[in-house]
């Protein structure tokens, strides 16, 4: 064990690591210490023992000496641009500004499940650019200029989000532009969305809540839909070359049942005057919007599980020129 002096106070630690240039990279606290930051005084986690916190995580630093990741011994109130938030883990930008606040920081294992951790999550009221949200959050993320970047929701949480195309139900995550406009969200159910080539059902059943920074339904700064994922639609295409094609989600065997197949989400991205289809991780096809005819149709008859309630949020044409 050694005493490591940081810009926030000394820490009794072991497993100390340094960057090649000699600055402190990380350490594991070995005793109680108090770190003083612009956002409050905090005690890094130095004890383990309970089922959800059997390991003492490291405290890490940026090369310039500012703290990067700070796991806390217990719940602390951290001062953020949204006011005081309860946290067990805080991460920081290299400027020293708060980056993410995690209300909980339990480690999932055979002894502690996601459901166990979720049972400890409490609802919090967060002030967003479009008003108050009351939900359970995995993390709240800020940009370097302290504007709200994203919200990551616990599985099962759904919030209503005002967007340029209406109020949409969101799960997993919501992200924002620095001026407060909605940049992306993860639809909580299939939504029939009007796009530049017709109506598509926006929904990604495989969405994972690692963080809410970038979600499948995306908007540009002017509020236009620029990307979405779908498992419900296929698109007939007559390109400028006169050839007919069909793009559709890839298919895989179900993770839950043998000999049962299900579609893989296909990403549709609008880039200036073209549309890009990505039906698989390595596949990509691109067509000019103004010189291509698109005819959209549902795949629900092939995959009965896709027959689920669909919400309409705007009008559009199902078949026509982009």
N, C-alpha and C positions, 0 to 999 in steps of 0.2 A: 504494500500500500504506500502511496506517496501523495504529497500535497501538490495539487496542480493549481496554479494561479491563472485565473481567467479575468476578462474585463468585467465580469459580473460578481466576482468574489472567488475565494479559494474553495476547492473541492478535494476532499480526501477520496482517492480513487485508485483503481487498479485497471489493468488492460488499457493502458493509455497508448494512443496511436497518433502519429504526426504525419503531416504532408511532407513530400520530398523537400520542400523549401524550409521546413522546420516549424511551421505553425501547427497548432493543435488541431487534430482532426476529430478525435472522439475519445471518450473515456467511460468507464462504468463506475458510478459512485459506490463508495464502500462505507460511507457514514453520512449522518445527517449534515447537510449544508444548506445555507440560504443564499440564493442568487437574487441580486437586485437588478431589475430590468426597468425600462421606461413604462412597462405595463403592469408592474406589481412585483412583489417579492414572492419567490417560489422555492419549494423544496424539491429537488430532483428525486426521483424514485431511487431508494437505496436499500429497501427491504423487499423480500418476496415471501411467499408462504401460502397465500390463499390460492384456491384452485384457478382463478382467472388471471393471476399475476405471479406465476411460479418462476418467471425469469426477470432479472433486472435488465431492462433495455439500456443501451448506451445513450449518452448525451453527445450530440455531434455538433461540429462547428464548421462554418464556411472558412475558406482559406484566408480571408481578411480578418478572422478572429471573432466575427459576430456569431452568435449562437444559431444553429440550424434546426435542431430537433431537441425538444425538452420534455421527456416523460416525467410526470409529477407523482409524488408519493401518495397524494390524495387529491380529492377535488379542490381546485382553487378557482376563484373568480378572477378572470383575466379581463383587463380593460381593452376593448376593441372599438373599431369605428361604429359598431352597433350597440355599444354600451357593454356592461359586464356580462360575460358568458362563462358558464361553468365548464371546466376543462380538466382532463386527465393527461392530455398531450397537446403541446403547442409546437408548431413549426414556424420558422421565420424566413423572410427574404434576406439576402446578403446585405441589404441596406439597414437591417434591423427591424423592419416593419413586420407585423404579424402576417403570416401567410395562411395557415390553417389552424382552426381550433377544433379539437376532437373532445366531445363531452365524455366519452368513454375510451379506454385503451386496454381492454382485456385481451388476452391471447387465447385464440380458439385452439382447442385440443380435444383429445378423447375424453378429457375430464370436464371440458367447458365448451358448450356448443354455442352456435350463433343465437339460438333461441334463449339460452341462459343469459347471454350478454344483452340481447334485446329487451329482456324482462327488466333490466336495470335502467334502460333508456327512459328518460322523462321528456314530456312535451316541453318545448320552449317556444316562446313567441319571438319571431325575428322580423325586424323592419326591413322590407325589401323595397326596391324602386317602385313597385306597383301596390304596396300596402303591406299590412301585417300578415304573416303566415304562422300558424300554430301547428307544429308537427314534431316528430322525433327526428333528430339529425345525427348522421354519422359524422359529418364535418361541415364547417362553414369556412369558405375560402375567400381571401381578399387579394386584390392586386397590390403592387408596390405602392400605389398612390392612395391606398386604403379604401378604394371603392370595392363593392361586393363583386366577387368573380363568380362564385357558384355555391350551390347548396347540394349536399348529398344526403338523401333521405334513407331512413331504415327500410328494409324490405317490408312491404305491406302498407306503407304510408302513401297516401295520395293527396295532392293539393291541387286546387284550381288556379290556373295561371292565365291572366289576361295576356293575349298575344295579338299581333296585327291581324290574325284571321279569326279571332274569337277567344272565348275563355275555354282553355283546354285542360283536361285532367292529366297530371304529370306524376310519374313515379320515378324512383332512382335518383334523378338529378335535374337541376335547372341551372343554366349559366346565363351570364349577363355581359353586355358590352360595358365599357367604362362609363358611358353616359347613362346607364341604367336600363337600356332596352334589352328585351329578351333575345339572347343569342341562340339558345338551344334548350330542348327539354326532351325527356323520354316519355312518350305517350303511355298512359296507364291502360289504354285499351285501343283497339283498332280505330283510327280516325280517318274518315274519307276526306282527303285534302285536295284542293284545287291547285294544280301546278301548271307550269308553262306548256306542258304537253297533254294535260287532261287530268282526270281524277285518279288518285292513287290512295290506297289504304296504308297509312303510316302506322307501323307497329313492328317492334323488334322483341320477340319473345325471349331472345337470348341475352338481352341487356343485363349487364352486371354492374353493381353499384360500387366499383372501386373508387370512383370519384365522379362528381357531376359536372366536371369542367367542359366536356364535349359529349353531347347526346345525339341520338340518331335523327331527330327532327330539328333542322337548323334553319335559321333566318339570317339574311344579311342585315346590314345596319339600317336599311330602308324598309325592313319588314317583309321582304319577299322570301318565299321558301327556296332554299338553295340546296337542301339535301334531306333525304329521308331514307328509311329502311322499310321494306315490305316483304311479307311472306305470302300475301294474298293475291298478287297481281302478276300477270304476264303481259308483255307488250309486243304486239305485231308491228314490224317496222318495214317500211318501204323507203330505202335510202336513195340518195342522189344518183346512184348507179342503176336504179331500177330494180335491184334485187330485193326479194322479200326474206325477212328473217324474223325470228322470235327470240326475245330474251326473257328469261324467267329465273326465279330463284333456283339454286342448286338443290339437290335432294340427298338426304342421308338417312341411314337407318336410325330409328328412334333409340334414344338412350335408355328408354324405359321398357320397350317391348321389342322382342325379336320379330323379324319379318314385317315390321310396321315402319313405313317411311314417312318422313316429314320434310318440309321445305326449309332451306337455310336462308336467313334474311338476305335479300338483295339490296345493295345500296344504290340509290339513284342520286346523282350529283349534277346540279346545273352550274356550268362554268361559262359565264358570259353568253355566247351565242351557240353553245353546244350542251348536250346532255351526255353524261357518262354513266354506264351501267356496270356494276361490279357484283355479278352473281356469285362469285367465289373469291377466295383469298388471292388467287393468282390471275383470275380472269378480269378482263376490262375491255369494254367496247364503247366507242364514242361516235356520236352522230350530230350533224349540224341541225339546230332546231328549225331554222327557216326553210330548209330544203328536204325535210324528212316528214313522212306521214306516219303517225303513230295511231295504233288501235289497241286500246286497253281492255283486258277482260279478266274476270275473276278465276282463281284456281280452286275455289271452294268445293266444286264438284269432285275434284280429284283428291282433296284432303278434307274429309268431313269435319275434322277437328277445327278447321278454319271457320266453320259456320258459327260465328259468335256475334254478339251485339256490336254494331258499327255506328259511330256517331258521325253525322254530317256537319261540316262547319262552313262550307261555302259552295257556290255553284260553279260548274265547269262543264266542259265537253269531254265525253269519254272517247271520242274518236275524231281525229282531225290533224291538221298541220300544226306543228309547234309554233 
